[in-house]
Amino acid sequence: MNKRGFKDKVYGELSRVAKAMANPVRLEIIDLLAQGPFSVEQIANYTGQSVANASQHLQTLKNAKLVRITRDGNFIYYSLAGVNVFNAWVGLRELGFAYNAEVEKVMHDFRCGHRGDLNAVDAATLMEMMEKEEVVLLDVRTEDEYNRGHIHKALSTPIDKLGTYLKKLPKGKTLVAYCRGPFCVYADEAVAFLQEKGHKAIRLKEGYPDWAIKGLPIRHKES
């Protein structure tokens, strides 16, 4: 193989990876799978797709070697092929933040324009606040997602059940809500609801997968 053939081949293979990621649904699937394996039915439910459409997107990601499958009896689960897939998604996400002003505008319009004061705190600042015991951390994802892994000392308060936890939440401390990542709206909804009820509440900028990949303290159900 000559030099031109080598370059055409290697860039062509890499372009397959880029093409596989160049779809909003598939990016959302990658974001979801950062938490661990999910069935096609679960993925379809979380992403608002039909099972058939979700299967097609998953097949594209599988063909590009970005996801893999595991079997548990009659059930098939999809997961990211490795941590590099999530890192690539984070890099793309940060690239969008840095150079595409529309990304920030959409987030600003959604969070500030329609849901009031939704200030966010980053992971480093949250760690300092946790060490000083200044906050109560709320994981507003589903119980299943919480059990897969969660930030150390976080309370499981699923967004659809948050109202039932109100009497147990102290008003003397800042409540910090987090979910899957910066585009997950559960945390936004939780903060808006808590503020309406008189609590001081903010959201974590990142999500659980970002926290875990940085090596910050996490816990699983069994631990």
Residue pairs with C-beta under 8 A, 6 or more apart in sequence:
1 9
16 63
16 64
17 64
17 65
17 66
19 64
20 26
20 60
20 61
20 63
20 64
20 66
21 27
21 30
21 64
21 66
21 88
21 89
21 92
23 57
23 60
25 47
25 49
25 53
25 54
25 57
26 57
26 60
26 61
27 89
27 92
28 47
28 183
29 43
29 47
29 54
29 57
29 58
29 61
29 67
30 61
30 66
30 67
30 80
30 85
30 86
30 89
31 89
31 180
31 181
31 183
31 209
32 38
32 43
32 46
32 47
32 180
33 43
33 67
33 78
33 79
33 80
34 80
34 86
34 89
34 180
34 181
34 209
35 145
35 148
35 149
35 180
35 208
35 209
36 79
36 148
36 149
37 70
37 77
37 78
37 79
38 46
38 77
38 78
38 79
39 75
39 76
39 77
39 78
40 51
40 54
40 55
40 58
40 76
40 78
41 51
43 49
43 54
43 58
43 78
44 50
44 51
44 53
44 54
47 54
49 57
58 67
58 78
61 67
62 68
62 69
62 78
65 81
66 80
66 81
66 85
67 78
67 79
67 80
67 81
67 85
68 78
68 79
68 80
68 81
69 76
69 77
69 78
69 79
70 76
70 77
70 79
71 77
80 86
83 213
86 209
86 213
87 213
90 210
90 213
93 182
96 103
97 103
97 104
107 182
107 183
110 185
110 188
111 118
111 188
112 118
115 188
115 189
115 191
115 192
116 192
116 195
117 195
118 188
118 191
118 192
118 202
118 203
119 202
119 203
120 202
120 203
120 204
120 205
121 129
121 176
121 202
121 203
121 204
121 205
122 204
122 205
122 206
123 204
123 205
123 206
123 210
123 211
123 214
123 216
126 135
126 137
126 176
126 204
127 216
129 135
129 174
129 176
130 137
130 153
134 173
134 174
135 173
135 174
135 175
135 176
136 155
136 169
136 170
136 173
136 174
136 175
136 176
137 151
137 153
137 154
137 155
137 176
137 178
138 154
138 155
138 157
138 162
138 169
138 175
138 176
138 177
138 178
138 190
139 145
139 146
139 150
139 151
139 154
139 155
139 156
139 157
139 178
139 179
139 208
140 157
140 158
140 159
140 162
140 177
140 178
140 179
140 186
140 187
140 189
140 190
141 158
141 159
141 179
141 180
141 184
141 186
141 208
142 158
143 156
143 158
145 180
145 208
146 154
146 156
146 158
147 220
147 221
148 220
148 221
149 208
149 212
149 218
149 219
149 220
150 156
150 208
150 218
150 219
150 220
151 178
151 208
151 211
151 216
151 217
151 218
151 219
152 216
152 217
152 218
152 219
153 217
154 178
154 219
155 165
157 165
157 177
157 190
159 179
159 186
159 189
159 190
162 190
162 193
162 194
163 193
166 197
169 175
169 194
169 199
171 198
171 199
171 200
173 200
174 200
174 201
174 202
175 194
175 199
175 200
175 201
175 202
176 201
176 202
176 203
176 204
177 186
177 187
177 190
177 191
177 194
177 201
177 202
177 203
177 204
178 187
178 203
178 204
178 206
178 207
178 208
178 211
179 185
179 186
179 187
179 207
179 208
180 186
180 207
180 208
180 209
181 206
181 207
181 208
181 209
181 210
182 205
182 206
182 207
184 207
187 203
187 204
188 203
190 201
190 203
191 201
191 202
191 203
194 201
195 201
204 211
208 218
211 218
212 218
